[in-house]
Amino acid sequence: MAGEAATLVAAALHALRSRSYTLDADARALPEIQVIAQAAEPLRLECVMTVSERVDSYHCAQLLSVIARKRIQLSAEHIERLLTLRIGQFEQSQAWWSSEALRAVSRQIEHAYAALPGAEQEPLKPLLARAAEHAQDAATATRLRKLVGPEEGLRVDLIDENDDIGPRLRSAFEAADEPAEALAAALDLLAAFPAKGRPSKKWLTEAERVTGLLSKPTALLGALVDAALDAADIETRYPRYVTDANESFLCGVVASAGVLRDSALLSQLRRLAVKTVTVIGGQFGSPRSLRLANSSAQAMADIGGPSSITELLALERSVRHGTLLRQIRKAIDTLASAQGLTRDQLLERAVETHDLDADGKRRTPLSRGSAELVVDGRTATLLYVDEKQTPRKSVPPDVKQTDAETLTAIRNELKAIRKTIAGERVRLDGVMATDRRWPLADWRSWYLDHPITGRMTRTLVWVFSTPEGPDVIGIPLDAATVVTSSGEQVEIPADAEVRLWHPIHATADDVRAWRRYLLEQQVVQPFKQAFRELYVLTPAEEQTRVYSNRFAGHVFGQVQARALMKGRGWAPVAVAWWDDGIDNGVARRTFEEAGIRAEFYFDPIHDLEPGATDLYPYCTSDQVRFVDVRTDNSIELIEVPPLVLTEALRDVDLFVGVTSVGADPEWLDRGTERRFDTYWHTFGFGELSAAAQIRREVLEQLVPRLAIADRCGFEDRYLTVRGDLRSYRIHLGSGNILMSPNDQYLCIVTARDGQAQKLFLPFDDDPVLSLVLSKAFLLANDTAIKDPTITAQINRR
């Protein structure tokens, strides 16, 4: 049998070595390995022992891992032989291979050892202890130590001390106010977390048991997560954050948090995901621990409940790593599927209420007066209400001191509410790119009556449709009434179907009417709805048929654009110096309801060397195309639904407009890449984009109401401002400034003006609009400017 086993092992190794790299799942499917897997148990056992004799390469370790998965009956002599072989190699150059081999057979040893009589177990314990001491895999070491039996004291030596995290984890265990038995069980559990892959059902079952033993499981797990959050990187030539052993240990910590299902840990898990996905090491660096970041996101989903959704969405907004974003979205989809809902249905039903009343308010009594949280369509504020029921912005000193703990809790809740508001603004803006419809009762339940979403709902325009009559379009005043753009109050039909109004489906007169109404009534929308930029086919696009060149030829920063693309739901393929096989970059967004994928192409500027990253720093924009997701065939632009076309082109306009070098007011002053100077001038003072045209329309109605109205006017693409020293022209697209009499460029990087910041604006997601107004107020009173970098330019003739 030994000869037959040697032949089978040799054939299997030859098959593995003939491939450059083989995953374990693929290895198991190889015919040469299938022969061993399907052999009788005595022959399989002989093959395992044969491979164990010669573990001196990755392929040997992999083969042993694959063929030792299926249960075999080991005797005490077999266990002794396997352990002796490994211990002997630990002291040689093959220590890593030996550790891998020990990991491969550790479960077989664990199962067989438990079945041995006590007399046969005792001689093996010293070997098991030595093997556990040398094992490089923490889970394997823990498994073998359990067979040996408990030792005196807390085994904090199970935690690797070769990074800044290890000593902190040890301290957290030593400081924990828990029974010694429970702490020992928790330590064994976390040290036994697998070195790769997900935890087994057995591990998760044990996690439930162990967390039940702890008197304060949330406190212990929170302290362990804090240890990782507070830890510094290991500063070497190639910075490192965590050792492999402690990475697995921490994955066990966050997995245990998922098992515990305590929402108090969500914020810490989110911060851990953000920290561990952050790249360290400069140009050729990598995330601190992508595995730990993904595990943290999964644990957040496992905790479940509305607060999980809020924190996952906050995490989604704060990171841009593609792998983690996919993990987050997969986690949300899994939560939705488990409840028989779509992702959109889950997100709208899981919005936290934060115990606010129907009007978006919550009052908490204090020692004197009360604290009131108030939500509007944009944000949340904290007010102090005195004994006379008068709202005040500040809390009296004596109340601050007496109610310090209560006020701290309220301020933390204020942060959580603002986080929920931010998530809802993003979600509702995303609904504008779909054709979502709701029965009236569902819309009232999930939108109008919600204390947070409802505040936004009452500032948005909705369409109420019935089969019998014309649509009712308006902003809801209550559950039964809307106000139209003319100010008329109209009853909502009882059997209406509801959807968000999109200006692409309205006439130009209707759009103007709603914009005028918002300005006159000073209604602030949570995102651009009535003032949304619209993109319809141009004659040039009708000629090109299958692609648009509307945004081609712009020079933009790739790193910044990629982050913006991911935030808007696009998946960008980067262009980097090391990948000569990719001639161009492309970003894709799928419009699921329409079955269409938008594709935005861009080309790298090859002669500009990468700096902080391995990506080409600048790219030039190219075509936008649309593809049928079922066939991958191009779609003619005229066949693309207007809603999909306008939303896709709006995104691309945003990518180009925000990250273009032309949007950088200091570009010329830095004196780099002078070849782009002409482009910079063209972008900074050229034709107005769709967003800039909206900006002009708003300013034309706002400026006459300003204190500086008599000093302002409009001239083609500019807002003109008359100061006492000079006259100025502020470009409505870029915010760049030209000074009379010779159109000299005036560089003002930021311009904060108190009057401008207090102005009503119908939306607050256009920083250029605020910048233009701030610059206008500043320049209208140019004799009061104190900044020498500005006055020097104004006085230079």
Solvent accessible surface area in square Angstrom, and as a share of the most:
residue,aa,sasa,rsa
1,M,127,0.57
2,A,64,0.50
3,G,52,0.50
4,E,98,0.44
5,A,0,0.00
6,A,49,0.38
7,T,90,0.53
8,L,31,0.15
9,V,2,0.01
10,A,53,0.41
11,A,44,0.34
12,A,0,0.00
13,L,2,0.01
14,H,135,0.60
15,A,5,0.04
16,L,1,0.01
17,R,108,0.39
18,S,77,0.49
19,R,104,0.38
20,S,121,0.78
21,Y,145,0.55
22,T,11,0.06
23,L,103,0.51
24,D,45,0.23
25,A,62,0.48
26,D,77,0.40
27,A,0,0.00
28,R,79,0.29
29,A,72,0.56
30,L,14,0.07
31,P,92,0.58
32,E,63,0.28
33,I,1,0.01
34,Q,62,0.27
35,V,79,0.45
36,I,1,0.00
37,A,33,0.26
38,Q,135,0.60
39,A,21,0.16
40,A,71,0.55
41,E,69,0.31
42,P,75,0.47
43,L,23,0.11
44,R,16,0.06
45,L,24,0.12
46,E,54,0.24
47,C,0,0.00
48,V,2,0.01
49,M,24,0.11
50,T,30,0.17
51,V,0,0.00
52,S,0,0.00
53,E,87,0.39
54,R,102,0.37
55,V,0,0.00
56,D,71,0.37
57,S,27,0.18
58,Y,81,0.31
59,H,43,0.19
60,C,0,0.00
61,A,7,0.05
62,Q,9,0.04
63,L,0,0.00
64,L,0,0.00
65,S,18,0.12
66,V,10,0.06
67,I,8,0.04
68,A,4,0.03
69,R,159,0.58
70,K,111,0.47
71,R,133,0.48
72,I,3,0.02
73,Q,98,0.43
74,L,2,0.01
75,S,40,0.26
76,A,15,0.12
77,E,121,0.54
78,H,53,0.24
79,I,0,0.00
80,E,86,0.39
81,R,98,0.36
82,L,1,0.00
83,L,0,0.00
84,T,63,0.36
85,L,28,0.14
86,R,2,0.01
87,I,9,0.05
88,G,35,0.33
89,Q,26,0.11
90,F,18,0.08
91,E,127,0.57
92,Q,106,0.47
93,S,115,0.74
94,Q,51,0.23
95,A,24,0.18
96,W,122,0.43
97,W,67,0.23
98,S,0,0.00
99,S,4,0.03
100,E,37,0.16
101,A,0,0.00
102,L,0,0.00
103,R,57,0.21
104,A,14,0.11
105,V,2,0.01
106,S,0,0.00
107,R,125,0.46
108,Q,6,0.03
109,I,0,0.00
110,E,40,0.18
111,H,75,0.34
112,A,0,0.00
113,Y,8,0.03
114,A,75,0.58
115,A,73,0.57
116,L,24,0.12
117,P,78,0.49
118,G,47,0.45
119,A,86,0.67
120,E,76,0.34
121,Q,37,0.16
122,E,100,0.45
123,P,90,0.57
124,L,6,0.03
125,K,55,0.23
126,P,84,0.53
127,L,33,0.16
128,L,0,0.00
129,A,42,0.33
130,R,107,0.39
131,A,0,0.00
132,A,1,0.01
133,E,127,0.57
134,H,71,0.32
135,A,15,0.12
136,Q,98,0.44
137,D,17,0.09
138,A,19,0.15
139,A,4,0.03
140,T,1,0.00
141,A,6,0.05
142,T,1,0.00
143,R,28,0.10
144,L,0,0.00
145,R,47,0.17
146,K,100,0.43
147,L,29,0.14
148,V,34,0.20
149,G,24,0.23
150,P,142,0.89
151,E,99,0.44
152,E,172,0.77
153,G,63,0.61
154,L,54,0.27
155,R,52,0.19
156,V,26,0.15
157,D,74,0.38
158,L,19,0.09
159,I,1,0.01
160,D,34,0.17
161,E,102,0.46
162,N,111,0.57
163,D,12,0.06
164,D,46,0.24
165,I,0,0.00
166,G,0,0.00
167,P,62,0.39
168,R,93,0.34
169,L,0,0.00
170,R,50,0.18
171,S,64,0.41
172,A,16,0.12
173,F,0,0.00
174,E,114,0.51
175,A,87,0.68
176,A,25,0.19
177,D,111,0.57
178,E,23,0.10
179,P,74,0.47
180,A,83,0.64
181,E,139,0.62
182,A,4,0.03
183,L,12,0.06
184,A,40,0.31
185,A,20,0.15
186,A,4,0.03
187,L,2,0.01
188,D,41,0.21
189,L,6,0.03
190,L,3,0.02
191,A,2,0.02
192,A,18,0.14
193,F,7,0.03
194,P,30,0.19
195,A,49,0.38
196,K,127,0.54
197,G,52,0.50
198,R,177,0.65
199,P,32,0.20
200,S,49,0.32
201,K,176,0.75
202,K,139,0.59
203,W,19,0.07
204,L,63,0.31
205,T,92,0.53
206,E,47,0.21
207,A,0,0.00
208,E,105,0.47
209,R,126,0.46
210,V,1,0.01
211,T,12,0.07
212,G,63,0.60
213,L,73,0.36
214,L,12,0.06
215,S,78,0.50
216,K,110,0.46
217,P,23,0.14
218,T,37,0.21
219,A,61,0.48
220,L,7,0.03
221,L,6,0.03
222,G,7,0.07
223,A,41,0.32
224,L,0,0.00
225,V,1,0.01
226,D,53,0.27
227,A,8,0.06
228,A,0,0.00
229,L,26,0.13
230,D,93,0.48
231,A,4,0.03
232,A,59,0.46
233,D,29,0.15
234,I,47,0.24
235,E,140,0.63
236,T,82,0.48
237,R,207,0.76
238,Y,158,0.60
239,P,42,0.26
240,R,109,0.40
241,Y,1,0.00
242,V,9,0.05
243,T,13,0.08
244,D,98,0.51
245,A,26,0.20
246,N,1,0.01
247,E,33,0.15
248,S,7,0.05
249,F,5,0.02
250,L,1,0.00
251,C,0,0.00
252,G,0,0.00
253,V,0,0.00
254,V,0,0.00
255,A,18,0.14
256,S,1,0.01
257,A,0,0.00
258,G,2,0.02
259,V,22,0.13
260,L,44,0.22
261,R,144,0.52
262,D,45,0.23
263,S,58,0.37
264,A,69,0.54
265,L,2,0.01
266,L,3,0.02
267,S,43,0.28
268,Q,27,0.12
269,L,0,0.00
270,R,40,0.14
271,R,108,0.39
272,L,0,0.00
273,A,0,0.00
274,V,47,0.27
275,K,39,0.17
276,T,0,0.00
277,V,13,0.07
278,T,60,0.35
279,V,79,0.45
280,I,26,0.13
281,G,38,0.36
282,G,53,0.51
283,Q,59,0.26
284,F,141,0.59
285,G,29,0.28
286,S,66,0.43
287,P,31,0.19
288,R,53,0.19
289,S,4,0.03
290,L,50,0.25
291,R,55,0.20
292,L,0,0.00
293,A,0,0.00
294,N,32,0.16
295,S,29,0.19
296,S,0,0.00
297,A,0,0.00
298,Q,62,0.28
299,A,1,0.01
300,M,0,0.00
301,A,4,0.03
302,D,58,0.30
303,I,13,0.06
304,G,21,0.20
305,G,43,0.42
306,P,68,0.43
307,S,27,0.17
308,S,0,0.00
309,I,7,0.04
310,T,14,0.08
311,E,20,0.09
312,L,0,0.00
313,L,25,0.12
314,A,9,0.07
315,L,0,0.00
316,E,24,0.11
317,R,65,0.24
318,S,64,0.41
319,V,6,0.04
320,R,78,0.28
321,H,51,0.23
322,G,21,0.21
323,T,46,0.27
324,L,0,0.00
325,L,4,0.02
326,R,156,0.57
327,Q,29,0.13
328,I,0,0.00
329,R,72,0.26
330,K,111,0.47
331,A,2,0.01
332,I,0,0.00
333,D,66,0.34
334,T,77,0.45
335,L,32,0.16
336,A,2,0.01
337,S,81,0.52
338,A,87,0.68
339,Q,110,0.49
340,G,68,0.65
341,L,37,0.18
342,T,79,0.46
343,R,68,0.25
344,D,59,0.31
345,Q,56,0.25
346,L,6,0.03
347,L,11,0.05
348,E,4,0.02
349,R,92,0.34
350,A,10,0.07
351,V,18,0.10
352,E,34,0.15
353,T,63,0.37
354,H,20,0.09
355,D,115,0.59
356,L,16,0.08
357,D,73,0.38
358,A,77,0.60
359,D,84,0.44
360,G,0,0.00
361,K,80,0.34
362,R,57,0.21
363,R,113,0.41
364,T,36,0.21
365,P,110,0.69
366,L,21,0.10
367,S,72,0.47
368,R,88,0.32
369,G,22,0.21
370,S,12,0.08
371,A,2,0.02
372,E,18,0.08
373,L,3,0.01
374,V,31,0.18
375,V,6,0.03
376,D,61,0.31
377,G,9,0.09
378,R,93,0.34
379,T,50,0.29
380,A,0,0.00
381,T,56,0.33
382,L,34,0.17
383,L,45,0.23
384,Y,2,0.01
385,V,1,0.01
386,D,14,0.07
387,E,97,0.43
388,K,174,0.74
389,Q,113,0.50
390,T,56,0.32
391,P,83,0.52
392,R,124,0.45
393,K,190,0.80
394,S,80,0.51
395,V,16,0.09
396,P,27,0.17
397,P,112,0.71
398,D,74,0.38
399,V,1,0.00
400,K,97,0.41
401,Q,153,0.68
402,T,95,0.55
403,D,18,0.09
404,A,53,0.41
405,E,152,0.68
406,T,52,0.30
407,L,2,0.01
408,T,75,0.43
409,A,60,0.47
410,I,8,0.04
411,R,97,0.35
412,N,83,0.42
413,E,40,0.18
414,L,17,0.08
415,K,134,0.57
416,A,32,0.25
417,I,0,0.00
418,R,107,0.39
419,K,43,0.18
420,T,7,0.04
421,I,3,0.02
422,A,39,0.30
423,G,6,0.06
424,E,4,0.02
425,R,52,0.19
426,V,83,0.48
427,R,25,0.09
428,L,1,0.00
429,D,16,0.08
430,G,35,0.34
431,V,13,0.07
432,M,4,0.02
433,A,8,0.06
434,T,45,0.26
435,D,67,0.35
436,R,33,0.12
437,R,103,0.38
438,W,7,0.02
439,P,82,0.52
440,L,9,0.05
441,A,73,0.57
442,D,51,0.26
443,W,0,0.00
444,R,69,0.25
445,S,57,0.37
446,W,71,0.25
447,Y,0,0.00
448,L,2,0.01
449,D,82,0.42
450,H,17,0.08
451,P,11,0.07
452,I,0,0.00
453,T,0,0.00
454,G,0,0.00
455,R,43,0.16
456,M,0,0.00
457,T,0,0.00
458,R,71,0.26
459,T,21,0.12
460,L,0,0.00
461,V,0,0.00
462,W,0,0.00
463,V,3,0.02
464,F,1,0.00
465,S,19,0.12
466,T,23,0.14
467,P,124,0.78
468,E,140,0.63
469,G,32,0.31
470,P,124,0.78
471,D,67,0.35
472,V,24,0.14
473,I,59,0.30
474,G,0,0.00
475,I,8,0.04
476,P,2,0.01
477,L,80,0.40
478,D,66,0.34
479,A,44,0.34
480,A,51,0.39
481,T,29,0.17
482,V,0,0.00
483,V,12,0.07
484,T,25,0.14
485,S,32,0.21
486,S,95,0.61
487,G,41,0.40
488,E,106,0.48
489,Q,123,0.55
490,V,43,0.25
491,E,132,0.59
492,I,6,0.03
493,P,34,0.21
494,A,97,0.75
495,D,93,0.48
496,A,3,0.03
497,E,74,0.33
498,V,1,0.00
499,R,45,0.17
500,L,16,0.08
501,W,9,0.03
502,H,8,0.03
503,P,1,0.01
504,I,25,0.13
505,H,112,0.50
506,A,27,0.21
507,T,84,0.49
508,A,63,0.48
509,D,92,0.48
510,D,68,0.35
511,V,8,0.05
512,R,121,0.44
513,A,18,0.14
514,W,9,0.03
515,R,18,0.07
516,R,118,0.43
517,Y,26,0.10
518,L,0,0.00
519,L,0,0.00
520,E,101,0.45
521,Q,104,0.46
522,Q,107,0.47
523,V,30,0.17
524,V,26,0.15
525,Q,2,0.01
526,P,1,0.01
527,F,7,0.03
528,K,10,0.04
529,Q,0,0.00
530,A,0,0.00
531,F,1,0.00
532,R,1,0.00
533,E,10,0.05
534,L,59,0.29
535,Y,7,0.03
536,V,96,0.55
537,L,42,0.21
538,T,46,0.27
539,P,107,0.67
540,A,68,0.52
541,E,4,0.02
542,E,99,0.44
543,Q,149,0.66
544,T,39,0.22
545,R,129,0.47
546,V,33,0.19
547,Y,51,0.19
548,S,0,0.00
549,N,73,0.38
550,R,76,0.28
551,F,15,0.06
552,A,37,0.29
553,G,51,0.49
554,H,42,0.19
555,V,9,0.05
556,F,2,0.01
557,G,3,0.03
558,Q,1,0.00
559,V,67,0.39
560,Q,110,0.49
561,A,0,0.00
562,R,45,0.16
563,A,37,0.29
564,L,46,0.23
565,M,1,0.00
566,K,23,0.10
567,G,37,0.36
568,R,64,0.23
569,G,40,0.39
570,W,4,0.02
571,A,65,0.50
572,P,19,0.12
573,V,59,0.34
574,A,24,0.18
575,V,2,0.01
576,A,5,0.04
577,W,107,0.38
578,W,144,0.50
579,D,41,0.21
580,D,127,0.66
581,G,70,0.67
582,I,59,0.30
583,D,113,0.59
584,N,50,0.26
585,G,0,0.00
586,V,8,0.05
587,A,0,0.00
588,R,84,0.31
589,R,35,0.13
590,T,56,0.32
591,F,12,0.05
592,E,143,0.64
593,E,111,0.50
594,A,39,0.31
595,G,13,0.13
596,I,10,0.05
597,R,43,0.16
598,A,0,0.00
599,E,9,0.04
600,F,0,0.00
601,Y,51,0.20
602,F,1,0.00
603,D,47,0.24
604,P,11,0.07
605,I,20,0.10
606,H,113,0.51
607,D,97,0.50
608,L,19,0.10
609,E,139,0.62
610,P,20,0.12
611,G,47,0.45
612,A,85,0.66
613,T,48,0.28
614,D,35,0.18
615,L,23,0.12
616,Y,22,0.08
617,P,38,0.24
618,Y,53,0.20
619,C,0,0.00
620,T,41,0.24
621,S,6,0.04
622,D,46,0.24
623,Q,40,0.18
624,V,0,0.00
625,R,60,0.22
626,F,0,0.00
627,V,10,0.05
628,D,25,0.13
629,V,55,0.32
630,R,194,0.71
631,T,77,0.45
632,D,95,0.49
633,N,92,0.47
634,S,61,0.40
635,I,28,0.14
636,E,59,0.27
637,L,3,0.01
638,I,122,0.62
639,E,120,0.54
640,V,8,0.04
641,P,50,0.31
642,P,81,0.51
643,L,18,0.09
644,V,6,0.04
645,L,8,0.04
646,T,1,0.00
647,E,2,0.01
648,A,0,0.00
649,L,0,0.00
650,R,30,0.11
651,D,1,0.00
652,V,0,0.00
653,D,18,0.09
654,L,68,0.34
655,F,1,0.00
656,V,3,0.02
657,G,27,0.26
658,V,89,0.51
659,T,15,0.09
660,S,4,0.03
661,V,6,0.04
662,G,0,0.00
663,A,41,0.32
664,D,35,0.18
665,P,30,0.19
666,E,68,0.30
667,W,7,0.03
668,L,31,0.15
669,D,100,0.52
670,R,126,0.46
671,G,35,0.34
672,T,68,0.40
673,E,56,0.25
674,R,125,0.46
675,R,126,0.46
676,F,20,0.08
677,D,29,0.15
678,T,105,0.61
679,Y,37,0.14
680,W,0,0.00
681,H,84,0.37
682,T,85,0.50
683,F,46,0.19
684,G,0,0.00
685,F,21,0.09
686,G,11,0.10
687,E,147,0.66
688,L,29,0.14
689,S,49,0.32
690,A,22,0.17
691,A,23,0.18
692,A,0,0.00
693,Q,107,0.47
694,I,14,0.07
695,R,14,0.05
696,R,56,0.21
697,E,43,0.19
698,V,0,0.00
699,L,0,0.00
700,E,73,0.33
701,Q,55,0.24
702,L,10,0.05
703,V,7,0.04
704,P,90,0.57
705,R,123,0.45
706,L,19,0.10
707,A,89,0.69
708,I,20,0.10
709,A,31,0.24
710,D,114,0.59
711,R,60,0.22
712,C,24,0.15
713,G,25,0.24
714,F,62,0.26
715,E,81,0.36
716,D,92,0.48
717,R,61,0.22
718,Y,14,0.05
719,L,1,0.00
720,T,33,0.19
721,V,2,0.01
722,R,118,0.43
723,G,9,0.09
724,D,86,0.44
725,L,78,0.39
726,R,11,0.04
727,S,48,0.31
728,Y,1,0.00
729,R,58,0.21
730,I,0,0.00
731,H,2,0.01
732,L,0,0.00
733,G,24,0.23
734,S,19,0.12
735,G,0,0.00
736,N,6,0.03
737,I,0,0.00
738,L,20,0.10
739,M,0,0.00
740,S,43,0.28
741,P,114,0.72
742,N,97,0.50
743,D,72,0.38
744,Q,35,0.15
745,Y,40,0.15
746,L,1,0.01
747,C,16,0.09
748,I,4,0.02
749,V,71,0.41
750,T,95,0.55
751,A,10,0.08
752,R,208,0.76
753,D,25,0.13
754,G,45,0.43
755,Q,101,0.45
756,A,9,0.07
757,Q,123,0.55
758,K,174,0.74
759,L,51,0.25
760,F,34,0.14
761,L,25,0.13
762,P,0,0.00
763,F,2,0.01
764,D,64,0.33
765,D,63,0.32
766,D,11,0.06
767,P,106,0.67
768,V,38,0.22
769,L,0,0.00
770,S,50,0.32
771,L,46,0.23
772,V,0,0.00
773,L,1,0.01
774,S,8,0.05
775,K,5,0.02
776,A,1,0.00
777,F,11,0.04
778,L,43,0.21
779,L,0,0.00
780,A,6,0.04
781,N,81,0.41
782,D,2,0.01
783,T,75,0.44
784,A,50,0.39
785,I,14,0.07
786,K,173,0.73
787,D,63,0.33
788,P,97,0.61
789,T,94,0.55
790,I,13,0.06
791,T,35,0.20
792,A,53,0.41
793,Q,26,0.12
794,I,2,0.01
795,N,98,0.50
796,R,136,0.50
797,R,185,0.67
